[in-house]
Amino acid sequence: MKANPISPTIPLDQDGVHHGFLKLPYSRDDSAWGSVMIPITVIQNGAGKTALLTGANHGDEYEGPVALQELAATTRAEDVTGRLIIVPYFNYPAFRASARTSPIDRGNLNRAFPGRPDGTVTEKIADYFQRKLLPMADVAVDFHSGGKTLDFVPFAAAHILEDKGLQEACYAAMQAFNAPYSVQLLEIDSEGMYDTAVEDMGTVLVTTELGGGGMSTARSNAIAKKGLRNVLIHFGILQGEMQIDPSVTLDMPDGDCFVFSEHDGLFEIMVDLGDHVEKDDVVARVWSPDRTGQAPLEYRARRGGVLISRHFPGMIKSGDCAAVIGVVED
């Protein structure tokens, strides 16, 4: 198979603290022999487990980058047993553009796996992680939030898997993260996801949705930092006591958890994140964008539960996700 053109500027397997880049050659109008320089930190101290830690898989999601930048800047080699591979800006071009997808090729990194070594910039990044970094990892933490178009209650998530031993390990890591909500997540568009690439390798995955609106908050950043530290303590990579607070466990049993808009217009959310709703409750309304005097179109919950996600901008388009309901588990 063709070699991936990405090369690290630092060692990936030596003790100590190493800050550098994943260098991806990229010839373009403003730099004929240019490169995409993806920041990376590797902190290693002897034998132990390896954690691969990523943020900005989508470039407009910020809790992960904040938590990972702090971890990279403050962690000493002697604090670690094993290895941390820290990539705060996974889809670096998208991060620099404050966009969900890459401005170079419109690539959605979280739908690009397993990638291609001779593909687009986004596909090359995916291929490097698939073939080089993921095989090193015992656990992967990939931070997400809603970006500019969704907002979430803060949760860590795990998936139902065929490998029940791996599923149990992922659930234990999700519980160790200890976000205010813990969700058995149903993916509606899973083709090419990084999550699937991680799980298919038999590697433990923790993913999150910690907020949204194209920003982070003091609270959501604190949740990310605490959860990250908890997971690393859980795997014995950092020392100390985990900070465990109450967490609500939610399930997403089927597609009835999702409410999609079938109209363009002015979006009005009718319940707040974290609120309980009953089946057939109105969760959102869409008003005409171009005339007055018309009643709004109502969108109702298809099952009872907790509102865990909502469309974020004030305008909505047909096909957009309007709301997501999670079912509280006893």
ZAVORO-177235 format. One line per field, with one value per residue: residue number from 1; residue in three letters; y, x, z of N, C-alpha, C in turn. Coordinates in steps of 0.2 Angstrom, whole numbers, plus 5000, padded with zeros to 4 digits. Layout:
N
seq	c(NUM	...) .
type	c(Ala	...) .
ny	c(Y	...) .
nx	c(X	...) .
nz	c(Z	...) .
cay	c(Y	...) .
cax	c(X	...) .
caz	c(Z	...) .
cy	c(Y	...) .
cx	c(X	...) .
cz	c(Z	...) .
This chain:
330
seq	c(1	2	3	4	5	6	7	8	9	10	11	12	13	14	15	16	17	18	19	20	21	22	23	24	25	26	27	28	29	30	31	32	33	34	35	36	37	38	39	40	41	42	43	44	45	46	47	48	49	50	51	52	53	54	55	56	57	58	59	60	61	62	63	64	65	66	67	68	69	70	71	72	73	74	75	76	77	78	79	80	81	82	83	84	85	86	87	88	89	90	91	92	93	94	95	96	97	98	99	100	101	102	103	104	105	106	107	108	109	110	111	112	113	114	115	116	117	118	119	120	121	122	123	124	125	126	127	128	129	130	131	132	133	134	135	136	137	138	139	140	141	142	143	144	145	146	147	148	149	150	151	152	153	154	155	156	157	158	159	160	161	162	163	164	165	166	167	168	169	170	171	172	173	174	175	176	177	178	179	180	181	182	183	184	185	186	187	188	189	190	191	192	193	194	195	196	197	198	199	200	201	202	203	204	205	206	207	208	209	210	211	212	213	214	215	216	217	218	219	220	221	222	223	224	225	226	227	228	229	230	231	232	233	234	235	236	237	238	239	240	241	242	243	244	245	246	247	248	249	250	251	252	253	254	255	256	257	258	259	260	261	262	263	264	265	266	267	268	269	270	271	272	273	274	275	276	277	278	279	280	281	282	283	284	285	286	287	288	289	290	291	292	293	294	295	296	297	298	299	300	301	302	303	304	305	306	307	308	309	310	311	312	313	314	315	316	317	318	319	320	321	322	323	324	325	326	327	328	329	330) .
type	c(Met	Lys	Ala	Asn	Pro	Ile	Ser	Pro	Thr	Ile	Pro	Leu	Asp	Gln	Asp	Gly	Val	His	His	Gly	Phe	Leu	Lys	Leu	Pro	Tyr	Ser	Arg	Asp	Asp	Ser	Ala	Trp	Gly	Ser	Val	Met	Ile	Pro	Ile	Thr	Val	Ile	Gln	Asn	Gly	Ala	Gly	Lys	Thr	Ala	Leu	Leu	Thr	Gly	Ala	Asn	His	Gly	Asp	Glu	Tyr	Glu	Gly	Pro	Val	Ala	Leu	Gln	Glu	Leu	Ala	Ala	Thr	Thr	Arg	Ala	Glu	Asp	Val	Thr	Gly	Arg	Leu	Ile	Ile	Val	Pro	Tyr	Phe	Asn	Tyr	Pro	Ala	Phe	Arg	Ala	Ser	Ala	Arg	Thr	Ser	Pro	Ile	Asp	Arg	Gly	Asn	Leu	Asn	Arg	Ala	Phe	Pro	Gly	Arg	Pro	Asp	Gly	Thr	Val	Thr	Glu	Lys	Ile	Ala	Asp	Tyr	Phe	Gln	Arg	Lys	Leu	Leu	Pro	Met	Ala	Asp	Val	Ala	Val	Asp	Phe	His	Ser	Gly	Gly	Lys	Thr	Leu	Asp	Phe	Val	Pro	Phe	Ala	Ala	Ala	His	Ile	Leu	Glu	Asp	Lys	Gly	Leu	Gln	Glu	Ala	Cys	Tyr	Ala	Ala	Met	Gln	Ala	Phe	Asn	Ala	Pro	Tyr	Ser	Val	Gln	Leu	Leu	Glu	Ile	Asp	Ser	Glu	Gly	Met	Tyr	Asp	Thr	Ala	Val	Glu	Asp	Met	Gly	Thr	Val	Leu	Val	Thr	Thr	Glu	Leu	Gly	Gly	Gly	Gly	Met	Ser	Thr	Ala	Arg	Ser	Asn	Ala	Ile	Ala	Lys	Lys	Gly	Leu	Arg	Asn	Val	Leu	Ile	His	Phe	Gly	Ile	Leu	Gln	Gly	Glu	Met	Gln	Ile	Asp	Pro	Ser	Val	Thr	Leu	Asp	Met	Pro	Asp	Gly	Asp	Cys	Phe	Val	Phe	Ser	Glu	His	Asp	Gly	Leu	Phe	Glu	Ile	Met	Val	Asp	Leu	Gly	Asp	His	Val	Glu	Lys	Asp	Asp	Val	Val	Ala	Arg	Val	Trp	Ser	Pro	Asp	Arg	Thr	Gly	Gln	Ala	Pro	Leu	Glu	Tyr	Arg	Ala	Arg	Arg	Gly	Gly	Val	Leu	Ile	Ser	Arg	His	Phe	Pro	Gly	Met	Ile	Lys	Ser	Gly	Asp	Cys	Ala	Ala	Val	Ile	Gly	Val	Val	Glu	Asp) .
ny	c(4994	5011	5023	5035	5052	5060	5066	5065	5078	5076	5063	5048	5039	5040	5043	5057	5074	5080	5092	5096	5094	5086	5084	5088	5088	5100	5107	5123	5138	5149	5144	5135	5124	5120	5115	5107	5110	5101	5103	5093	5084	5073	5064	5054	5041	5028	5010	5006	5010	5018	5033	5041	5056	5068	5083	5095	5087	5091	5107	5118	5116	5117	5113	5102	5105	5116	5109	5099	5107	5113	5101	5097	5108	5108	5095	5085	5073	5065	5064	5055	5038	5027	5033	5048	5054	5068	5078	5092	5099	5091	5090	5101	5111	5114	5118	5130	5138	5139	5131	5117	5108	5105	5119	5117	5105	5103	5092	5081	5076	5067	5058	5052	5041	5024	5033	5039	5036	5043	5052	5066	5080	5079	5065	5060	5064	5056	5043	5042	5043	5031	5021	5023	5030	5026	5011	5012	5014	5012	5017	5029	5046	5056	5072	5080	5093	5103	5111	5125	5123	5115	5112	5104	5095	5092	5078	5062	5048	5031	5017	5004	4988	4974	4967	4962	4963	4973	4983	4984	4989	5001	5007	5008	5017	5028	5031	5033	5046	5054	5064	5076	5070	5053	5044	5031	5031	5033	5033	5042	5044	5035	5031	5030	5035	5041	5036	5023	5017	5017	5008	4997	4992	4987	4995	5005	5018	5034	5046	5063	5075	5091	5103	5117	5128	5134	5138	5138	5136	5142	5132	5120	5118	5115	5103	5095	5095	5089	5077	5071	5070	5061	5049	5046	5044	5032	5023	5022	5030	5043	5048	5049	5054	5050	5062	5061	5064	5066	5058	5058	5044	5040	5033	5030	5023	5021	5028	5036	5045	5056	5072	5080	5094	5099	5110	5126	5140	5152	5147	5141	5135	5126	5120	5119	5113	5098	5098	5089	5080	5074	5061	5067	5080	5097	5102	5111	5125	5131	5146	5155	5162	5173	5180	5187	5183	5170	5154	5145	5130	5115	5105	5089	5079	5062	5052	5051	5059	5066	5082	5082	5088	5102	5111	5125	5138	5153	5152	5139	5124	5114	5097	5098	5094	5096	5093	5082	5068	5060	5045	5042	5031	5019) .
nx	c(5004	5002	5013	5009	5010	5012	5022	5029	5037	5042	5048	5038	5039	5048	5054	5049	5044	5037	5035	5027	5024	5013	5017	5011	5013	5008	5004	5000	4992	4997	5009	5020	5028	5022	5015	5003	5002	5000	4997	5005	5007	5018	5019	5028	5032	5040	5034	5017	5000	4993	4986	4976	4972	4960	4954	4943	4940	4929	4930	4923	4921	4925	4928	4936	4949	4953	4954	4964	4975	4978	4981	4993	5001	5004	5007	5020	5033	5036	5023	5016	5012	5016	5010	5005	4997	4993	4982	4976	4970	4963	4956	4965	4964	4951	4948	4956	4949	4937	4926	4915	4919	4934	4941	4949	4946	4933	4931	4924	4931	4926	4919	4927	4935	4941	4951	4963	4979	4983	4974	4963	4967	4960	4957	4970	4974	4965	4969	4982	4980	4972	4981	4993	4993	4982	4984	4993	4986	4978	4967	4955	4951	4939	4934	4919	4906	4892	4895	4892	4879	4871	4866	4869	4865	4878	4887	4895	4898	4894	4894	4882	4889	4895	4905	4905	4913	4922	4912	4908	4920	4921	4909	4913	4923	4917	4908	4918	4923	4912	4903	4889	4879	4877	4877	4870	4873	4865	4869	4865	4871	4883	4893	4910	4915	4926	4924	4919	4931	4940	4933	4932	4945	4946	4949	4947	4934	4930	4918	4911	4898	4897	4891	4888	4884	4895	4904	4913	4910	4913	4909	4907	4920	4926	4920	4925	4939	4939	4933	4942	4954	4949	4947	4960	4966	4958	4963	4976	4986	4988	4990	4981	4965	4949	4937	4921	4904	4886	4878	4867	4860	4856	4847	4846	4835	4830	4826	4815	4819	4824	4819	4816	4816	4804	4803	4808	4813	4809	4816	4809	4812	4804	4805	4818	4835	4838	4826	4811	4800	4784	4778	4772	4771	4774	4789	4796	4794	4791	4791	4784	4796	4794	4782	4769	4755	4753	4750	4762	4772	4771	4782	4783	4787	4792	4793	4793	4804	4820	4825	4839	4847	4846	4842	4853	4855	4845	4838	4831	4832	4824	4826	4835	4841	4830	4827	4832	4828	4832	4831	4828	4837	4834) .
nz	c(5000	4997	5004	5018	5016	5027	5040	5057	5066	5078	5090	5092	5101	5112	5129	5138	5136	5121	5109	5094	5077	5065	5049	5034	5018	5006	4992	4986	4980	4987	4992	4986	4990	5002	5018	5028	5045	5058	5075	5088	5103	5112	5126	5136	5147	5152	5152	5149	5147	5131	5127	5115	5111	5105	5098	5090	5079	5072	5066	5073	5086	5103	5116	5118	5111	5121	5133	5129	5125	5138	5145	5137	5140	5153	5158	5165	5161	5171	5177	5171	5167	5155	5139	5132	5118	5110	5101	5099	5088	5077	5064	5057	5047	5046	5059	5060	5051	5058	5056	5052	5043	5032	5024	5013	5006	5008	5017	5029	5042	5051	5044	5035	5037	5032	5026	5014	5008	4996	4994	4996	5007	5019	5018	5019	5032	5039	5035	5040	5054	5055	5051	5057	5070	5078	5079	5089	5101	5117	5122	5116	5116	5110	5107	5106	5102	5099	5088	5077	5074	5082	5099	5115	5129	5142	5138	5140	5129	5123	5113	5107	5104	5094	5100	5116	5127	5123	5123	5136	5142	5135	5141	5154	5154	5149	5160	5169	5164	5167	5164	5166	5160	5154	5139	5130	5114	5099	5082	5068	5056	5052	5043	5039	5051	5063	5076	5073	5067	5077	5086	5078	5079	5091	5101	5116	5116	5121	5118	5116	5118	5122	5122	5113	5099	5092	5101	5117	5135	5152	5160	5152	5147	5159	5162	5152	5155	5168	5165	5156	5163	5173	5165	5161	5173	5176	5167	5172	5168	5172	5189	5205	5212	5205	5201	5205	5201	5202	5189	5175	5167	5150	5137	5119	5111	5097	5081	5084	5093	5087	5080	5065	5055	5042	5035	5029	5039	5053	5068	5083	5098	5110	5122	5135	5135	5144	5149	5154	5143	5136	5126	5110	5115	5110	5104	5096	5085	5069	5060	5047	5035	5027	5028	5037	5049	5047	5055	5066	5061	5069	5079	5086	5100	5098	5107	5125	5136	5139	5133	5124	5114	5103	5088	5084	5077	5074	5062	5052	5041	5029	5033	5043	5059	5072	5085	5099	5108	5123	5133	5149	5159	5172) .
cay	c(5000	5018	5026	5041	5058	5064	5064	5068	5081	5073	5056	5046	5033	5041	5046	5064	5078	5082	5096	5097	5094	5081	5088	5085	5092	5103	5112	5127	5144	5154	5140	5129	5118	5121	5110	5108	5108	5099	5102	5087	5083	5066	5063	5047	5039	5021	5006	5008	5011	5024	5037	5045	5061	5072	5088	5098	5083	5096	5113	5123	5113	5120	5110	5097	5109	5119	5104	5096	5112	5113	5095	5097	5113	5107	5088	5083	5066	5061	5063	5050	5031	5025	5038	5052	5057	5074	5081	5097	5101	5085	5093	5107	5116	5116	5122	5137	5141	5139	5127	5110	5104	5108	5123	5114	5100	5102	5086	5080	5071	5062	5054	5051	5035	5024	5038	5036	5040	5047	5056	5073	5082	5076	5058	5058	5064	5050	5037	5042	5040	5024	5016	5025	5032	5021	5005	5013	5017	5007	5021	5035	5051	5061	5077	5084	5097	5104	5116	5131	5121	5111	5113	5098	5094	5090	5071	5057	5043	5025	5014	4997	4985	4967	4964	4965	4964	4980	4988	4985	4993	5008	5010	5009	5023	5033	5032	5037	5052	5057	5070	5077	5065	5048	5042	5026	5035	5031	5037	5042	5044	5033	5029	5033	5039	5040	5031	5016	5015	5015	5002	4991	4990	4984	5000	5008	5024	5039	5052	5067	5081	5095	5110	5119	5135	5137	5141	5134	5140	5140	5125	5115	5117	5112	5096	5092	5094	5084	5070	5069	5068	5055	5044	5045	5040	5026	5019	5021	5034	5048	5046	5053	5051	5053	5066	5058	5068	5063	5058	5055	5039	5041	5029	5032	5016	5021	5034	5041	5050	5062	5076	5083	5099	5098	5116	5132	5146	5155	5142	5142	5130	5126	5117	5120	5107	5095	5098	5082	5080	5068	5060	5072	5087	5102	5103	5116	5128	5134	5151	5157	5167	5178	5183	5187	5181	5162	5150	5141	5123	5112	5098	5086	5073	5055	5048	5054	5058	5073	5085	5082	5092	5106	5115	5131	5145	5155	5149	5131	5122	5107	5092	5100	5091	5101	5091	5075	5066	5054	5041	5041	5024	5018) .
cax	c(5000	5006	5015	5006	5015	5012	5028	5030	5043	5045	5048	5032	5040	5053	5052	5050	5039	5039	5030	5029	5019	5012	5018	5007	5015	5002	5006	4994	4993	5001	5015	5021	5031	5020	5013	4998	5006	4995	5001	5005	5012	5018	5022	5029	5036	5041	5029	5010	4995	4994	4980	4976	4967	4959	4949	4942	4938	4925	4934	4920	4920	4931	4930	4942	4955	4954	4956	4970	4980	4980	4985	4999	5006	5005	5009	5027	5034	5035	5016	5013	5014	5014	5010	4999	4997	4989	4981	4971	4966	4963	4955	4968	4962	4944	4949	4958	4943	4931	4921	4914	4923	4940	4941	4953	4943	4926	4931	4922	4935	4923	4916	4932	4939	4948	4955	4967	4986	4984	4967	4962	4970	4956	4958	4977	4974	4961	4973	4988	4977	4970	4986	4999	4992	4977	4987	4997	4982	4974	4961	4955	4946	4938	4930	4914	4901	4887	4897	4888	4872	4867	4868	4868	4867	4884	4887	4900	4894	4897	4889	4881	4894	4895	4910	4902	4919	4924	4907	4908	4926	4919	4904	4916	4927	4912	4906	4924	4923	4908	4899	4883	4874	4880	4872	4871	4872	4863	4872	4861	4876	4890	4898	4916	4916	4932	4922	4919	4938	4943	4930	4934	4952	4946	4951	4941	4933	4926	4917	4907	4895	4898	4888	4887	4883	4901	4908	4913	4908	4917	4906	4908	4927	4928	4918	4930	4945	4938	4932	4949	4958	4946	4948	4967	4967	4954	4967	4982	4991	4989	4989	4976	4958	4944	4931	4914	4898	4880	4877	4860	4861	4851	4847	4843	4834	4828	4825	4810	4822	4825	4814	4818	4812	4803	4802	4813	4809	4811	4815	4807	4812	4798	4808	4825	4839	4838	4819	4807	4794	4780	4776	4767	4773	4777	4796	4799	4789	4794	4787	4786	4802	4793	4776	4765	4748	4752	4752	4768	4771	4773	4785	4781	4791	4789	4793	4794	4811	4824	4828	4847	4850	4842	4845	4855	4854	4838	4834	4831	4831	4821	4831	4839	4839	4827	4828	4834	4826	4835	4826	4831	4837	4833) .
caz	c(5000	4996	5011	5019	5016	5034	5045	5063	5068	5085	5091	5095	5106	5116	5135	5139	5133	5115	5106	5087	5072	5060	5044	5028	5012	5003	4987	4984	4976	4991	4995	4981	4993	5008	5022	5033	5051	5064	5082	5092	5109	5115	5133	5138	5153	5153	5150	5151	5141	5127	5126	5109	5113	5099	5098	5084	5073	5068	5068	5076	5092	5106	5123	5117	5110	5127	5138	5127	5126	5145	5147	5134	5142	5160	5161	5165	5159	5178	5179	5166	5166	5148	5134	5129	5111	5111	5095	5100	5082	5073	5057	5058	5042	5048	5065	5058	5048	5063	5052	5053	5038	5029	5018	5008	5001	5011	5020	5035	5045	5055	5039	5030	5038	5034	5023	5008	5008	4990	4993	4998	5013	5024	5018	5021	5039	5042	5034	5045	5061	5054	5050	5061	5077	5081	5081	5095	5106	5121	5123	5112	5118	5104	5110	5101	5104	5093	5083	5076	5071	5087	5106	5118	5136	5141	5139	5137	5126	5121	5108	5107	5100	5094	5105	5122	5131	5122	5124	5143	5143	5133	5145	5160	5152	5148	5167	5172	5162	5172	5162	5169	5157	5150	5134	5125	5108	5092	5077	5062	5050	5055	5038	5039	5057	5067	5081	5071	5065	5084	5089	5074	5081	5097	5106	5120	5114	5124	5114	5120	5116	5128	5122	5106	5097	5090	5107	5123	5141	5158	5163	5147	5147	5166	5161	5147	5159	5173	5162	5153	5169	5176	5160	5161	5180	5176	5164	5175	5164	5177	5196	5208	5213	5200	5204	5203	5203	5200	5181	5173	5161	5145	5131	5113	5108	5090	5077	5086	5097	5083	5077	5059	5051	5035	5032	5031	5043	5059	5073	5090	5103	5115	5129	5136	5136	5150	5151	5152	5138	5135	5119	5107	5117	5105	5106	5092	5080	5063	5058	5040	5035	5022	5028	5043	5049	5047	5061	5065	5060	5076	5079	5092	5102	5096	5113	5131	5139	5141	5127	5125	5109	5099	5083	5087	5075	5074	5056	5051	5034	5029	5034	5049	5065	5076	5093	5100	5115	5127	5137	5156	5162	5180) .
cy	c(5006	5021	5033	5046	5061	5061	5068	5072	5080	5066	5054	5041	5034	5044	5053	5068	5081	5086	5097	5097	5087	5085	5085	5090	5094	5108	5116	5134	5149	5150	5134	5123	5119	5115	5112	5105	5107	5098	5095	5087	5076	5066	5056	5046	5031	5017	5008	5008	5018	5027	5041	5050	5067	5077	5091	5093	5087	5103	5118	5120	5113	5117	5106	5101	5113	5114	5101	5101	5113	5107	5095	5102	5112	5100	5087	5075	5062	5060	5057	5043	5028	5031	5042	5055	5062	5078	5086	5098	5096	5087	5100	5113	5119	5120	5129	5141	5142	5136	5120	5106	5108	5113	5121	5110	5099	5095	5086	5075	5065	5057	5051	5044	5029	5029	5034	5040	5044	5051	5063	5074	5079	5068	5056	5059	5058	5044	5037	5040	5033	5019	5017	5026	5027	5015	5006	5013	5011	5010	5027	5040	5056	5066	5080	5088	5098	5108	5122	5129	5117	5113	5106	5099	5091	5082	5068	5052	5037	5022	5006	4993	4977	4964	4967	4966	4971	4985	4989	4990	5000	5011	5012	5016	5029	5035	5035	5044	5057	5064	5071	5072	5060	5045	5036	5029	5031	5035	5036	5042	5042	5030	5033	5037	5036	5035	5024	5013	5013	5009	4996	4988	4987	4989	5004	5016	5028	5045	5057	5072	5085	5102	5111	5126	5138	5140	5136	5139	5138	5133	5120	5113	5114	5105	5092	5091	5089	5077	5067	5066	5061	5049	5042	5042	5033	5021	5018	5025	5040	5045	5051	5050	5054	5057	5064	5062	5064	5063	5055	5050	5039	5036	5032	5026	5016	5028	5039	5046	5057	5066	5081	5088	5097	5104	5121	5137	5148	5149	5144	5136	5131	5123	5118	5113	5105	5095	5091	5084	5074	5067	5064	5079	5091	5104	5109	5119	5131	5139	5153	5162	5173	5181	5182	5184	5173	5159	5146	5134	5120	5106	5095	5080	5067	5050	5053	5054	5065	5076	5086	5086	5096	5109	5122	5137	5147	5154	5142	5130	5115	5102	5093	5096	5096	5099	5084	5074	5060	5051	5040	5034	5024	5017) .
cx	c(5004	5007	5011	5011	5016	5018	5028	5037	5046	5044	5041	5033	5046	5051	5053	5044	5041	5033	5032	5023	5018	5012	5015	5009	5008	5003	5000	4997	4998	5007	5016	5024	5028	5017	5008	5002	5001	4999	5000	5009	5012	5022	5022	5034	5036	5035	5022	5006	4996	4987	4981	4970	4967	4953	4949	4942	4933	4928	4930	4917	4926	4932	4936	4949	4957	4957	4963	4976	4983	4984	4992	5004	5008	5007	5016	5027	5033	5028	5013	5016	5012	5015	5004	5001	4992	4988	4975	4966	4967	4962	4958	4965	4955	4944	4951	4953	4937	4925	4921	4919	4929	4938	4945	4949	4935	4925	4929	4926	4932	4918	4921	4936	4936	4953	4959	4974	4987	4978	4968	4966	4967	4957	4965	4977	4971	4966	4979	4986	4975	4976	4992	4998	4987	4980	4991	4993	4978	4967	4961	4949	4945	4932	4925	4909	4896	4889	4892	4881	4868	4870	4865	4868	4874	4884	4893	4895	4898	4892	4888	4886	4893	4899	4908	4907	4921	4919	4907	4914	4924	4914	4908	4920	4922	4909	4912	4924	4918	4905	4893	4878	4879	4875	4874	4868	4870	4865	4867	4865	4883	4895	4904	4918	4923	4930	4922	4926	4941	4940	4932	4941	4952	4948	4946	4941	4928	4925	4912	4903	4894	4895	4887	4887	4890	4905	4909	4911	4913	4915	4908	4916	4929	4926	4923	4937	4945	4937	4938	4953	4956	4948	4956	4969	4964	4959	4974	4988	4993	4987	4984	4969	4953	4939	4925	4908	4892	4880	4870	4862	4855	4852	4844	4841	4832	4828	4820	4813	4824	4819	4818	4813	4811	4801	4808	4809	4813	4810	4814	4807	4807	4800	4815	4829	4839	4830	4816	4801	4791	4779	4771	4767	4776	4784	4799	4793	4793	4789	4789	4791	4800	4786	4773	4758	4747	4754	4758	4767	4774	4776	4785	4786	4788	4790	4794	4802	4814	4826	4836	4850	4844	4846	4847	4854	4846	4834	4836	4829	4828	4827	4835	4836	4836	4828	4829	4832	4830	4830	4830	4831	4837	4840) .
cz	c(5000	5003	5011	5019	5022	5038	5051	5064	5074	5085	5094	5100	5110	5123	5135	5136	5127	5111	5099	5083	5068	5053	5037	5022	5008	4998	4985	4981	4980	4994	4991	4985	5001	5012	5026	5040	5057	5070	5085	5098	5111	5121	5135	5144	5155	5150	5153	5145	5137	5126	5120	5110	5108	5101	5091	5078	5069	5071	5072	5083	5097	5113	5123	5116	5117	5132	5136	5127	5133	5147	5144	5137	5150	5163	5160	5163	5166	5180	5176	5167	5160	5143	5133	5122	5110	5105	5096	5094	5077	5066	5058	5053	5044	5055	5064	5055	5052	5059	5054	5049	5035	5024	5012	5003	5004	5015	5027	5038	5048	5050	5034	5031	5034	5031	5017	5009	5002	4989	4994	5005	5019	5024	5020	5029	5042	5041	5039	5052	5060	5055	5055	5069	5081	5083	5088	5102	5110	5122	5119	5115	5113	5106	5104	5105	5098	5088	5083	5075	5076	5094	5110	5126	5137	5143	5136	5134	5124	5117	5110	5102	5100	5099	5112	5127	5130	5124	5132	5145	5141	5138	5152	5159	5152	5156	5171	5170	5166	5170	5166	5166	5154	5146	5130	5118	5102	5087	5071	5055	5052	5050	5038	5045	5060	5073	5079	5069	5072	5086	5085	5076	5087	5103	5109	5117	5119	5119	5118	5115	5122	5128	5115	5104	5094	5095	5112	5129	5147	5160	5158	5147	5154	5165	5157	5151	5164	5170	5159	5158	5172	5171	5161	5168	5179	5172	5167	5172	5169	5184	5199	5209	5208	5204	5201	5205	5200	5192	5179	5167	5157	5140	5125	5109	5101	5087	5080	5091	5093	5080	5071	5057	5044	5031	5034	5035	5049	5065	5080	5094	5108	5122	5129	5137	5143	5153	5149	5147	5138	5128	5116	5110	5111	5108	5102	5087	5075	5060	5051	5040	5031	5022	5035	5043	5048	5053	5060	5064	5067	5075	5085	5094	5100	5101	5119	5133	5140	5134	5128	5119	5105	5093	5086	5084	5075	5068	5055	5044	5035	5029	5040	5055	5070	5084	5093	5107	5117	5132	5144	5158	5170	5182) .
